[in-house]
Amino acid sequence: MKSLAFTALATLALGVAIAAPAAHAAYPERAIRWIVPFPAGGAMDNIARTLGEDMSRTLGQPIVVENRPGAGGNIGTELVARAPADGYTMVIVANGMAVNPALYGKLNYDPVKDFAPVSLLAVVPNVLVANKSKSTAKTVAEVVAGAKAKPGKYTYASAGNGTSIHLAGELFTSMAHVELLHIPYKGSGPAITDLLGGQVDYMFDSITSAKPHIQSGKLTAIAVTTTQRSAALPDVPTVAEAGLPGYELSPWFAAFVPAGTPPAVVTTLNRAMVDALRKPEVQKRLAGIGAEAIGSTPAALKEHLARETAKWGELIRARGIRAD
């Protein structure tokens, strides 16, 4: 809070405080719950814990991360939609916030009406990789040429229908006008295991889990899905610059609170988040998992969600994609 400029105003403020002992202290007065709607250990969980640790010091209250996985993130997200709009419960979400309305026949929450945006947090690029011992493809052009020569023969793994890994593949095949057989798995772990084992040909995996296998020489990094190259793999081109102009999938993470949360509270949370994301030590920790800090205003996040919802909704409907 800003210090008062004049002694007279300070004296008046003190008098008001004494006369009204029941007045509430400035937000926050107690611990804040940060719901992670996926299991512990992933990029989303890591981002929330990294930022929560720094924000706790800034706000002077603990930020307690709670993992509430299930139903593609819908269980934890719905929990926050139904929580009191007091600033003491927030959620970290990913692309699913924009994807799920089209992917699921019915949601128990509305991504727009039931939430107030706080800030974009980070992007963790996906990277098109191939099993080095099985595939000779090293470029986007070679992947496309192979797929056109033998339609439907080559496969790509994903962490399940509607995940960013799956949508990256759907966007790729749509824009390149090729047929790649989608093989969905129950999570990224088993998908990457089969890719390493040679059961599938390609995967648009998160850079977080793919990078160690790229560095070990087991996987070939062909291209990243974001509009710009990733600092984690600076020598790897984007899909767009490697042959598919306009291609872009940026797996993003953002924070929301229940709709109706007071604007002043949203502003307080936003400032703490953006302040954390600007710190070199926080950026360094995020870079360790391939995450690139963003930070935004609530209005910018609102606009971003609208654009992403329109983009992926159109693709999902055109390709007939449904949830597992």
Buried (B, 14 or more C-beta within 10 A) or exposed (E): EEEEEEEEEEEEEEEEEEEEEEEEEEBBEEEBBBBBBBEBEBBBBBBBBBBBBBBBEBBEBBBEBBBBBEBBBBBBBBBBBEBEBBBBBBBBBBBBBBBBBBBBEEBEBEBBEBBBBBBBBBBBBBBBBBBBEBBEBEBBBBBBEBBEEEEEEBBBBBBBBBBBBBBBBBBBBBBBEBBBBBBBBEBBEEBBEBBBEEBBBBBBBBBBBBBEBBEEEBBBBBBBBBBBBBEBBEEBBBBBBBBBEEBBBBBBBBBBBBBEBBEEBBBBBBBBBBBBBEEEEBBEBBBEBBBBBBBBBBEBBBEBBEEBBEBBBEBBEEBEBEBE
